[in-house]
Amino acid sequence: MAEPDRSSAVRVALLYPELLGTYGDRGNARVLVQRLAWRGVPAELVEAPWGEPAPASCDIYVLGGGEDSPQASAAAALIAEGVVNRAVDDGAAVLGVCAGFQILGHSFFGPGGAARPGLGLLDCTTARRASPRIVGEILVEPNPEVGLPALSGYENHAGLTDLGPRAVPLGRVDVGVGNGDGTEGALEGRVVGTYLHGPVLARNPALADLILSWFVGELEPLDDSEITDLREERARRSVRRWRRYRRRRMSSTARPRAANFSV
């Protein structure tokens, strides 16, 4: 395989941040660009505001979380344009968080609970609702195929996502709910979906570097020790609270929901 070309800037597109930007998710695009800049690799952040066409020549596309109505509007526009699907066919990567994750699948429930079509870039469907809404810290043991350290984030969603055979989960849930079946997120080719807010790439820089490595090859390490220490401390707190919650619910056979122990 040929070495990735580092002479041209890696272009990172932030799609519709006005609609899909809850919990600081727009920060994921900035993390990608900054981690390249720290290494002296040229990078460009391209913001695609709502109402304008999505850029057609970017390397990485980022979609964040949002409410049901903005999510449905964003999905309809992206389907009509077809830009992201064509970009993926040409080798681009996509990161979708929460509502963005659901948009990348075959379908999701929109306003009023009606099924809405997604982009079909991930072999998954979001057709089930959680009750009560899932809100809280989430810890994930990554899929060994991904080769990442433990992941952490904050989840706030009502949808539960079922993966098809082409998509592999990003990892297994240690604390929290994730997709609803013990797994979290999805990975298919260069398309990544997750329920982790944080922003996820700020809290988990190794995931950011994995995505970047698809375009620039092996990356020299950065000093992420402060981020690692903060993530591990949050993980310890979350595990303690999760264990206390489970002790209180020993008589219940239902899977605990993160909404009841948010930190």
C-alpha positions in Angstrom: 0.0 0.0 0.0 1.3 3.4 -0.9 2.3 5.8 1.9 -0.3 8.5 2.6 0.4 11.9 1.1 1.2 14.5 3.7 1.9 17.3 1.3 -1.8 18.4 1.0 -3.9 19.5 3.9 -6.3 17.0 5.6 -9.7 18.6 5.2 -12.2 18.1 8.1 -15.8 19.0 7.5 -18.1 19.9 10.3 -21.6 19.4 9.1 -24.5 21.5 10.2 -23.2 22.5 13.7 -26.3 24.7 14.2 -28.4 21.5 14.1 -26.0 18.8 15.2 -23.8 20.4 17.9 -25.1 19.4 21.4 -22.8 18.9 24.3 -19.8 20.4 22.5 -19.8 17.9 19.7 -18.5 20.5 17.2 -15.3 20.3 19.2 -14.5 16.9 17.6 -13.6 18.6 14.3 -11.4 21.0 16.1 -9.6 18.2 17.9 -8.8 16.5 14.7 -7.4 19.6 13.1 -5.4 20.6 16.2 -3.8 17.2 16.7 -2.5 17.4 13.2 -1.3 21.0 13.7 0.7 20.0 16.8 2.5 17.5 14.6 3.2 19.9 11.8 0.8 18.2 9.4 -1.3 20.7 7.4 -5.0 20.5 8.1 -8.1 22.6 7.3 -11.4 22.9 9.2 -14.4 23.4 6.8 -17.6 24.4 8.5 -20.8 23.5 6.5 -23.6 25.7 8.0 -27.2 24.6 7.7 -28.8 25.7 4.4 -25.6 25.4 2.4 -24.4 22.4 0.4 -22.1 20.0 2.2 -18.5 20.2 0.9 -17.6 17.5 -1.6 -13.9 17.2 -1.3 -13.1 16.6 2.4 -11.3 13.7 4.0 -13.2 13.5 7.3 -16.9 14.4 7.9 -18.1 15.1 11.5 -21.7 15.0 12.6 -22.8 15.7 16.2 -25.9 15.2 18.3 -29.2 17.0 18.1 -32.9 17.0 18.9 -35.3 14.9 16.8 -36.5 17.6 14.4 -33.0 19.0 13.6 -31.8 15.4 13.2 -34.5 14.6 10.7 -33.8 17.8 8.8 -30.1 17.1 8.6 -30.6 13.6 7.4 -33.1 14.6 4.7 -30.6 17.2 3.4 -27.7 14.8 3.4 -29.7 12.1 1.6 -30.9 14.6 -1.0 -27.4 15.8 -1.7 -25.6 12.5 -1.6 -22.3 14.2 -1.0 -21.2 12.2 2.1 -22.1 8.9 0.6 -20.1 9.7 -2.5 -17.2 10.9 -0.4 -17.2 7.6 1.6 -17.1 5.7 -1.7 -14.0 7.7 -2.6 -12.3 6.9 0.7 -13.4 9.6 3.1 -14.1 8.9 6.8 -17.1 9.9 8.9 -17.6 10.3 12.6 -21.2 10.5 13.9 -22.1 11.1 17.5 -25.5 10.3 19.0 -28.0 11.7 16.5 -25.2 11.8 14.0 -24.5 8.1 14.7 -28.2 7.3 14.1 -28.2 9.3 10.8 -25.4 7.1 9.5 -27.5 3.9 9.8 -30.4 2.6 7.7 -33.1 4.3 9.7 -34.0 6.1 12.9 -37.1 7.4 14.6 -37.9 11.0 14.0 -40.4 13.5 15.5 -43.5 11.7 16.7 -41.7 8.3 16.5 -42.0 7.9 12.8 -39.2 6.0 11.1 -36.9 8.2 9.0 -34.3 7.0 6.5 -30.6 7.3 7.2 -27.6 7.4 5.0 -27.0 3.7 5.1 -23.3 4.1 5.7 -23.4 1.9 8.8 -25.3 -1.4 8.9 -27.5 -0.5 11.9 -31.0 0.6 12.7 -32.3 2.7 15.6 -35.9 1.7 16.0 -36.3 1.2 19.8 -36.8 3.7 22.5 -35.3 3.5 26.0 -37.5 4.4 29.0 -36.4 6.4 30.9 -34.1 8.4 28.7 -30.5 7.3 29.1 -28.3 10.0 30.7 -25.0 9.5 32.4 -21.3 8.6 32.2 -20.4 5.6 30.0 -17.2 3.5 30.0 -16.4 1.2 27.1 -13.9 -1.6 26.7 -12.9 -1.2 23.0 -13.3 -4.0 20.4 -9.8 -5.7 20.2 -9.9 -5.2 16.5 -9.8 -1.4 17.0 -6.7 -1.4 19.2 -7.7 1.5 21.4 -7.4 2.1 25.2 -10.6 2.2 27.3 -13.1 4.8 26.1 -15.2 7.2 28.2 -17.9 9.8 27.5 -21.3 11.1 28.4 -24.4 9.6 26.9 -27.9 11.3 26.6 -30.2 9.5 24.2 -33.5 7.8 24.0 -32.7 5.6 21.0 -31.3 2.0 21.1 -29.4 0.8 18.1 -29.2 -2.7 16.6 -26.2 -3.6 14.5 -26.3 -5.7 11.3 -23.6 -8.2 10.3 -21.5 -5.7 8.4 -21.0 -3.3 11.3 -18.8 -4.2 14.3 -19.3 -2.6 17.7 -16.8 0.0 18.8 -16.7 -1.8 22.1 -18.4 -3.4 25.0 -20.1 -1.3 27.7 -18.6 -1.6 31.2 -20.7 1.2 32.7 -23.7 2.8 31.0 -26.0 1.6 28.2 -24.7 2.5 24.8 -26.5 0.6 22.0 -28.7 -1.1 24.5 -27.5 -4.7 24.1 -24.2 -4.4 26.0 -22.3 -3.0 23.0 -21.5 0.6 22.1 -21.2 2.4 18.8 -20.4 0.9 15.4 -17.5 0.7 12.9 -17.7 -0.1 9.3 -14.8 0.7 7.1 -13.9 4.3 7.8 -17.3 5.1 9.2 -17.5 5.4 13.0 -20.7 5.9 15.1 -20.9 6.4 18.9 -23.1 7.6 21.6 -20.2 9.2 23.5 -20.3 12.9 24.0 -17.5 14.7 25.8 -16.5 15.7 23.1 -15.6 12.1 22.4 -12.3 12.9 20.6 -11.2 15.3 23.4 -11.7 12.7 26.0 -10.3 9.9 23.9 -7.5 11.3 21.7 -6.4 7.8 20.7 -9.7 7.5 18.7 -8.9 10.8 17.0 -5.5 9.6 16.1 -6.9 6.3 14.7 -9.1 8.3 12.3 -6.3 10.6 11.3 -3.9 7.7 10.7 -6.2 6.6 7.9 -5.1 9.7 6.0 -1.5 10.5 7.2 -0.2 7.1 8.2 1.5 6.5 11.6 1.5 9.5 13.8 4.2 10.5 16.3 2.9 10.3 19.8 1.8 13.4 21.7 1.8 13.9 25.5 -1.7 13.1 26.5 -0.9 12.2 30.1 -3.2 14.9 31.5 -6.1 13.7 29.5 -5.4 10.1 30.5 -5.3 11.0 34.2 -8.6 12.9 34.0 -10.3 10.0 32.1 -9.1 7.5 34.6 -10.3 9.5 37.5 -13.7 9.9 35.9 -13.7 6.2 35.2 -13.0 5.3 38.9 -15.8 7.6 40.0 -18.2 6.1 37.5 -17.4 2.5 38.5 -18.0 3.3 42.2 -21.3 4.9 41.5 -22.3 2.0 39.2 -21.5 -0.6 41.8 -23.5 1.3 44.4 -26.4 1.5 42.0 -26.3 -2.2 41.2 -26.2 -3.1 44.9 -29.4 -1.1 45.4 -31.0 -2.9 42.5 -29.9 -6.5 43.2 -33.6 -7.6 43.3 -34.2 -6.3 39.8 -33.5 -8.4 36.6 -33.7 -5.4 34.3 -30.5 -4.0 32.9 -29.6 -0.9 34.9 -29.9 2.4 33.0 -27.3 5.2 33.1 -30.1 7.7 33.7 -30.2 6.6 37.3 -26.5 7.2 38.3 -25.3 10.2 36.2 -22.2 11.9 37.7 
